[in-house]
Amino acid sequence: MLTLGVLDRLIDSTHACPWGATAGRARPRSAALYTAEERMRRDASPWTLVQGVLAPLQFLVFLVSLGLVLRTLLTGEGAAAAAASVVLKTLVLYTIMVTGSIWEKAVFDRWLFAQAFFWEDVFSILVLALHTAYLAALLLGFGDPRSQLLLALAAYAAYVFNAAQFLLKLRAARREGAGLKPHGAAAAGYAG
């Protein structure tokens, strides 16, 4: 029989949205990003190192690609190189999203949308959608190269915002790990 208690436990097991806290549905979370057990799992996980390598690699690919995209938009030259660089950036993004989801499962026992990273994950999905829309436009021939590269720029703007979210978490995690009071958000994950 589906009782109210069973229904509440079912919702609690799947519901990570921070809005639930105001509705009284989410379990309260301490101000710290990680519980002691989550911190141990994070430190023991090989996926933590993978994320630590992929995040700066993705940023480097992004910077090179951004330069190529802007060059093409400003001069009309190098469209093939710009398109190839956006495809490479998207592939690196897919890689970091998959490995980041594995990391989140290892640390928080959720593939995505763990409460500690809910908003970062939400915005990561938007970043992924915009990059995927670029690939679809490129492969299916929607729009001209200029409009496709403008879509890539929109994806890149979303990526920069999302990367900033994760950098703030990393900073807070370091402060938390050093025994300092977290400032604003809290800790290290993956940058979509």
ZADO-1210 file (C-alpha; in nm, 4 decimals, padded with zeros to 6 digits):
<atoms>
<atom x="00.0000" y="00.0000" z="00.0000" code="MET" pos="1"/>
<atom x="00.1288" y="00.3459" z="-00.0869" code="LEU" pos="2"/>
<atom x="00.1133" y="00.5392" z="00.2383" code="THR" pos="3"/>
<atom x="00.2131" y="00.8996" z="00.2932" code="LEU" pos="4"/>
<atom x="00.5347" y="00.7856" z="00.4669" code="GLY" pos="5"/>
<atom x="00.6282" y="00.5616" z="00.1735" code="VAL" pos="6"/>
<atom x="00.5512" y="00.8413" z="-00.0698" code="LEU" pos="7"/>
<atom x="00.7628" y="01.0887" z="00.1315" code="ASP" pos="8"/>
<atom x="01.0597" y="00.8458" z="00.1345" code="ARG" pos="9"/>
<atom x="01.0225" y="00.7919" z="-00.2407" code="LEU" pos="10"/>
<atom x="01.0213" y="01.1671" z="-00.3058" code="ILE" pos="11"/>
<atom x="01.3167" y="01.2215" z="-00.0703" code="ASP" pos="12"/>
<atom x="01.5186" y="00.9546" z="-00.2514" code="SER" pos="13"/>
<atom x="01.4707" y="01.1184" z="-00.5913" code="THR" pos="14"/>
<atom x="01.4178" y="01.4844" z="-00.5097" code="HIS" pos="15"/>
<atom x="01.7366" y="01.6920" z="-00.4863" code="ALA" pos="16"/>
<atom x="01.6006" y="02.0336" z="-00.5780" code="CYS" pos="17"/>
<atom x="01.6913" y="02.2937" z="-00.3152" code="PRO" pos="18"/>
<atom x="01.3380" y="02.4340" z="-00.3428" code="TRP" pos="19"/>
<atom x="01.2198" y="02.1267" z="-00.1578" code="GLY" pos="20"/>
<atom x="01.3800" y="02.2629" z="00.1575" code="ALA" pos="21"/>
<atom x="01.1364" y="02.5531" z="00.1595" code="THR" pos="22"/>
<atom x="00.8506" y="02.3109" z="00.1025" code="ALA" pos="23"/>
<atom x="00.9797" y="02.0942" z="00.3881" code="GLY" pos="24"/>
<atom x="01.0663" y="01.7987" z="00.1637" code="ARG" pos="25"/>
<atom x="01.4452" y="01.7937" z="00.1474" code="ALA" pos="26"/>
<atom x="01.6593" y="01.6636" z="00.4276" code="ARG" pos="27"/>
<atom x="01.8512" y="01.9486" z="00.5834" code="PRO" pos="28"/>
<atom x="02.2148" y="01.9587" z="00.4776" code="ARG" pos="29"/>
<atom x="02.4914" y="02.0966" z="00.6909" code="SER" pos="30"/>
<atom x="02.6711" y="02.4125" z="00.5816" code="ALA" pos="31"/>
<atom x="02.9673" y="02.1966" z="00.4777" code="ALA" pos="32"/>
<atom x="02.9728" y="02.0692" z="00.1220" code="LEU" pos="33"/>
<atom x="03.0869" y="01.7193" z="00.2135" code="TYR" pos="34"/>
<atom x="03.0049" y="01.4973" z="00.5065" code="THR" pos="35"/>
<atom x="03.3074" y="01.3197" z="00.6530" code="ALA" pos="36"/>
<atom x="03.2160" y="01.0047" z="00.4573" code="GLU" pos="37"/>
<atom x="03.1708" y="01.1964" z="00.1309" code="GLU" pos="38"/>
<atom x="03.5064" y="01.3694" z="00.1785" code="ARG" pos="39"/>
<atom x="03.6740" y="01.0302" z="00.2295" code="MET" pos="40"/>
<atom x="03.5053" y="00.8903" z="-00.0830" code="ARG" pos="41"/>
<atom x="03.6045" y="01.2034" z="-00.2803" code="ARG" pos="42"/>
<atom x="03.9675" y="01.1764" z="-00.1710" code="ASP" pos="43"/>
<atom x="03.9802" y="00.8024" z="-00.2455" code="ALA" pos="44"/>
<atom x="03.8117" y="00.8196" z="-00.5854" code="SER" pos="45"/>
<atom x="04.0323" y="00.8058" z="-00.8955" code="PRO" pos="46"/>
<atom x="03.7613" y="01.0147" z="-01.0661" code="TRP" pos="47"/>
<atom x="03.8658" y="01.3138" z="-00.8559" code="THR" pos="48"/>
<atom x="04.2045" y="01.3151" z="-01.0319" code="LEU" pos="49"/>
<atom x="04.0370" y="01.2574" z="-01.3694" code="VAL" pos="50"/>
<atom x="03.8215" y="01.5662" z="-01.3126" code="GLN" pos="51"/>
<atom x="04.1249" y="01.7612" z="-01.1968" code="GLY" pos="52"/>
<atom x="04.3003" y="01.6849" z="-01.5267" code="VAL" pos="53"/>
<atom x="04.0016" y="01.7232" z="-01.7591" code="LEU" pos="54"/>
<atom x="03.8779" y="02.0588" z="-01.6256" code="ALA" pos="55"/>
<atom x="04.1942" y="02.2578" z="-01.7129" code="PRO" pos="56"/>
<atom x="04.2297" y="02.0625" z="-02.0417" code="LEU" pos="57"/>
<atom x="03.8755" y="02.1609" z="-02.1352" code="GLN" pos="58"/>
<atom x="03.9505" y="02.5243" z="-02.0493" code="PHE" pos="59"/>
<atom x="04.2615" y="02.5194" z="-02.2699" code="LEU" pos="60"/>
<atom x="04.0631" y="02.3693" z="-02.5599" code="VAL" pos="61"/>
<atom x="03.7968" y="02.6343" z="-02.4986" code="PHE" pos="62"/>
<atom x="04.0496" y="02.9213" z="-02.5154" code="LEU" pos="63"/>
<atom x="04.2008" y="02.7982" z="-02.8427" code="VAL" pos="64"/>
<atom x="03.8574" y="02.7361" z="-02.9917" code="SER" pos="65"/>
<atom x="03.7287" y="03.0742" z="-02.8785" code="LEU" pos="66"/>
<atom x="04.0193" y="03.2397" z="-03.0562" code="GLY" pos="67"/>
<atom x="03.9496" y="03.0454" z="-03.3761" code="LEU" pos="68"/>
<atom x="03.5760" y="03.1172" z="-03.3621" code="VAL" pos="69"/>
<atom x="03.6286" y="03.4892" z="-03.3049" code="LEU" pos="70"/>
<atom x="03.8871" y="03.5025" z="-03.5849" code="ARG" pos="71"/>
<atom x="03.6397" y="03.3427" z="-03.8254" code="THR" pos="72"/>
<atom x="03.3553" y="03.5708" z="-03.7191" code="LEU" pos="73"/>
<atom x="03.5732" y="03.8810" z="-03.7548" code="LEU" pos="74"/>
<atom x="03.7644" y="03.7948" z="-04.0740" code="THR" pos="75"/>
<atom x="03.5665" y="03.5174" z="-04.2404" code="GLY" pos="76"/>
<atom x="03.8841" y="03.3044" z="-04.2513" code="GLU" pos="77"/>
<atom x="03.9456" y="02.9652" z="-04.0967" code="GLY" pos="78"/>
<atom x="03.5855" y="02.8440" z="-04.0770" code="ALA" pos="79"/>
<atom x="03.6853" y="02.4757" z="-04.0991" code="ALA" pos="80"/>
<atom x="03.9409" y="02.5109" z="-03.8179" code="ALA" pos="81"/>
<atom x="03.6878" y="02.6972" z="-03.6032" code="ALA" pos="82"/>
<atom x="03.4215" y="02.4317" z="-03.6617" code="ALA" pos="83"/>
<atom x="03.6672" y="02.1508" z="-03.5858" code="ALA" pos="84"/>
<atom x="03.7716" y="02.3243" z="-03.2641" code="SER" pos="85"/>
<atom x="03.4102" y="02.3529" z="-03.1471" code="VAL" pos="86"/>
<atom x="03.3581" y="01.9839" z="-03.2221" code="VAL" pos="87"/>
<atom x="03.6705" y="01.9022" z="-03.0179" code="LEU" pos="88"/>
<atom x="03.5509" y="02.1257" z="-02.7319" code="LYS" pos="89"/>
<atom x="03.2148" y="01.9468" z="-02.7388" code="THR" pos="90"/>
<atom x="03.3792" y="01.6031" z="-02.7267" code="LEU" pos="91"/>
<atom x="03.5888" y="01.7100" z="-02.4285" code="VAL" pos="92"/>
<atom x="03.2709" y="01.8443" z="-02.2668" code="LEU" pos="93"/>
<atom x="03.0931" y="01.5101" z="-02.3182" code="TYR" pos="94"/>
<atom x="03.3917" y="01.3332" z="-02.1629" code="THR" pos="95"/>
<atom x="03.3989" y="01.5576" z="-01.8575" code="ILE" pos="96"/>
<atom x="03.0215" y="01.5297" z="-01.8151" code="MET" pos="97"/>
<atom x="03.0278" y="01.1479" z="-01.8204" code="VAL" pos="98"/>
<atom x="03.3285" y="01.1200" z="-01.5890" code="THR" pos="99"/>
<atom x="03.1843" y="01.3942" z="-01.3665" code="GLY" pos="100"/>
<atom x="02.8635" y="01.1990" z="-01.3323" code="SER" pos="101"/>
<atom x="03.0651" y="00.8916" z="-01.2343" code="ILE" pos="102"/>
<atom x="03.2525" y="01.1080" z="-00.9802" code="TRP" pos="103"/>
<atom x="02.9240" y="01.2370" z="-00.8375" code="GLU" pos="104"/>
<atom x="02.7921" y="00.8800" z="-00.8046" code="LYS" pos="105"/>
<atom x="03.1125" y="00.7711" z="-00.6279" code="ALA" pos="106"/>
<atom x="03.1040" y="01.0625" z="-00.3832" code="VAL" pos="107"/>
<atom x="02.7332" y="01.1395" z="-00.3322" code="PHE" pos="108"/>
<atom x="02.5706" y="00.8155" z="-00.4541" code="ASP" pos="109"/>
<atom x="02.3788" y="01.0068" z="-00.7249" code="ARG" pos="110"/>
<atom x="02.4614" y="01.0189" z="-01.0949" code="TRP" pos="111"/>
<atom x="02.3552" y="01.3840" z="-01.1192" code="LEU" pos="112"/>
<atom x="02.1812" y="01.6526" z="-00.9180" code="PHE" pos="113"/>
<atom x="02.3315" y="01.5714" z="-00.5794" code="ALA" pos="114"/>
<atom x="02.2112" y="01.8451" z="-00.3479" code="GLN" pos="115"/>
<atom x="02.5615" y="01.9897" z="-00.3076" code="ALA" pos="116"/>
<atom x="02.5954" y="02.0359" z="-00.6853" code="PHE" pos="117"/>
<atom x="02.2339" y="02.0783" z="-00.7900" code="PHE" pos="118"/>
<atom x="02.2625" y="02.4212" z="-00.9586" code="TRP" pos="119"/>
<atom x="02.5981" y="02.3412" z="-01.1183" code="GLU" pos="120"/>
<atom x="02.4439" y="02.0276" z="-01.2674" code="ASP" pos="121"/>
<atom x="02.1361" y="02.2164" z="-01.3878" code="VAL" pos="122"/>
<atom x="02.3531" y="02.4678" z="-01.5687" code="PHE" pos="123"/>
<atom x="02.5807" y="02.1902" z="-01.6976" code="SER" pos="124"/>
<atom x="02.2785" y="02.0404" z="-01.8734" code="ILE" pos="125"/>
<atom x="02.2164" y="02.3765" z="-02.0433" code="LEU" pos="126"/>
<atom x="02.5819" y="02.3913" z="-02.1500" code="VAL" pos="127"/>
<atom x="02.5547" y="02.0372" z="-02.2857" code="LEU" pos="128"/>
<atom x="02.2328" y="02.1204" z="-02.4712" code="ALA" pos="129"/>
<atom x="02.3851" y="02.4269" z="-02.6387" code="LEU" pos="130"/>
<atom x="02.6977" y="02.2383" z="-02.7460" code="HIS" pos="131"/>
<atom x="02.4817" y="01.9535" z="-02.8771" code="THR" pos="132"/>
<atom x="02.2639" y="02.2033" z="-03.0663" code="ALA" pos="133"/>
<atom x="02.5805" y="02.3323" z="-03.2338" code="TYR" pos="134"/>
<atom x="02.6764" y="01.9786" z="-03.3392" code="LEU" pos="135"/>
<atom x="02.3271" y="01.9175" z="-03.4746" code="ALA" pos="136"/>
<atom x="02.3322" y="02.2459" z="-03.6691" code="ALA" pos="137"/>
<atom x="02.6750" y="02.1636" z="-03.8110" code="LEU" pos="138"/>
<atom x="02.5976" y="01.8027" z="-03.9036" code="LEU" pos="139"/>
<atom x="02.2481" y="01.8705" z="-04.0382" code="LEU" pos="140"/>
<atom x="02.3427" y="02.1905" z="-04.2169" code="GLY" pos="141"/>
<atom x="02.1067" y="02.4188" z="-04.0248" code="PHE" pos="142"/>
<atom x="02.2024" y="02.7819" z="-04.0718" code="GLY" pos="143"/>
<atom x="02.5106" y="02.9240" z="-04.2333" code="ASP" pos="144"/>
<atom x="02.8578" y="02.8892" z="-04.0761" code="PRO" pos="145"/>
<atom x="02.8273" y="03.2343" z="-03.9141" code="ARG" pos="146"/>
<atom x="02.5006" y="03.1511" z="-03.7362" code="SER" pos="147"/>
<atom x="02.6453" y="02.8158" z="-03.6296" code="GLN" pos="148"/>
<atom x="02.9478" y="02.9888" z="-03.4780" code="LEU" pos="149"/>
<atom x="02.7212" y="03.2369" z="-03.3007" code="LEU" pos="150"/>
<atom x="02.5450" y="02.9366" z="-03.1471" code="LEU" pos="151"/>
<atom x="02.8869" y="02.8087" z="-03.0422" code="ALA" pos="152"/>
<atom x="02.9545" y="03.1442" z="-02.8753" code="LEU" pos="153"/>
<atom x="02.6286" y="03.1122" z="-02.6811" code="ALA" pos="154"/>
<atom x="02.7395" y="02.7650" z="-02.5705" code="ALA" pos="155"/>
<atom x="03.0766" y="02.9085" z="-02.4693" code="TYR" pos="156"/>
<atom x="02.9156" y="03.1878" z="-02.2665" code="ALA" pos="157"/>
<atom x="02.7120" y="02.9284" z="-02.0767" code="ALA" pos="158"/>
<atom x="03.0292" y="02.7213" z="-02.0277" code="TYR" pos="159"/>
<atom x="03.2156" y="03.0187" z="-01.8773" code="VAL" pos="160"/>
<atom x="02.9336" y="03.0785" z="-01.6298" code="PHE" pos="161"/>
<atom x="02.9244" y="02.7082" z="-01.5389" code="ASN" pos="162"/>
<atom x="03.3020" y="02.6935" z="-01.4998" code="ALA" pos="163"/>
<atom x="03.2811" y="02.9904" z="-01.2626" code="ALA" pos="164"/>
<atom x="03.0228" y="02.8016" z="-01.0563" code="GLN" pos="165"/>
<atom x="03.2617" y="02.5099" z="-01.0166" code="PHE" pos="166"/>
<atom x="03.5588" y="02.7341" z="-00.9411" code="LEU" pos="167"/>
<atom x="03.3604" y="02.8901" z="-00.6573" code="LEU" pos="168"/>
<atom x="03.2855" y="02.5404" z="-00.5263" code="LYS" pos="169"/>
<atom x="03.6532" y="02.4460" z="-00.5505" code="LEU" pos="170"/>
<atom x="03.7522" y="02.7583" z="-00.3587" code="ARG" pos="171"/>
<atom x="03.4947" y="02.6867" z="-00.0897" code="ALA" pos="172"/>
<atom x="03.6086" y="02.3224" z="-00.0652" code="ALA" pos="173"/>
<atom x="03.9666" y="02.4326" z="-00.0137" code="ARG" pos="174"/>
<atom x="03.8570" y="02.6769" z="00.2563" code="ARG" pos="175"/>
<atom x="03.6469" y="02.4047" z="00.4147" code="GLU" pos="176"/>
<atom x="03.9359" y="02.1574" z="00.3985" code="GLY" pos="177"/>
<atom x="04.1680" y="02.4106" z="00.5601" code="ALA" pos="178"/>
<atom x="03.9220" y="02.4482" z="00.8450" code="GLY" pos="179"/>
<atom x="03.8062" y="02.7930" z="00.7371" code="LEU" pos="180"/>
<atom x="03.4422" y="02.8866" z="00.7283" code="LYS" pos="181"/>
<atom x="03.3013" y="02.8293" z="00.3767" code="PRO" pos="182"/>
<atom x="03.2319" y="03.1514" z="00.1930" code="HIS" pos="183"/>
<atom x="02.9085" y="03.1420" z="-00.0080" code="GLY" pos="184"/>
<atom x="02.8996" y="02.8135" z="-00.1983" code="ALA" pos="185"/>
<atom x="03.1046" y="02.5038" z="-00.1282" code="ALA" pos="186"/>
<atom x="03.3503" y="02.2583" z="-00.3139" code="ALA" pos="187"/>
<atom x="03.5243" y="02.0656" z="-00.5854" code="ALA" pos="188"/>
<atom x="03.3460" y="01.8865" z="-00.8617" code="GLY" pos="189"/>
<atom x="03.3604" y="01.8968" z="-01.2362" code="TYR" pos="190"/>
<atom x="03.3270" y="02.1912" z="-01.4625" code="ALA" pos="191"/>
<atom x="03.0767" y="02.1428" z="-01.7381" code="GLY" pos="192"/>
</atoms>
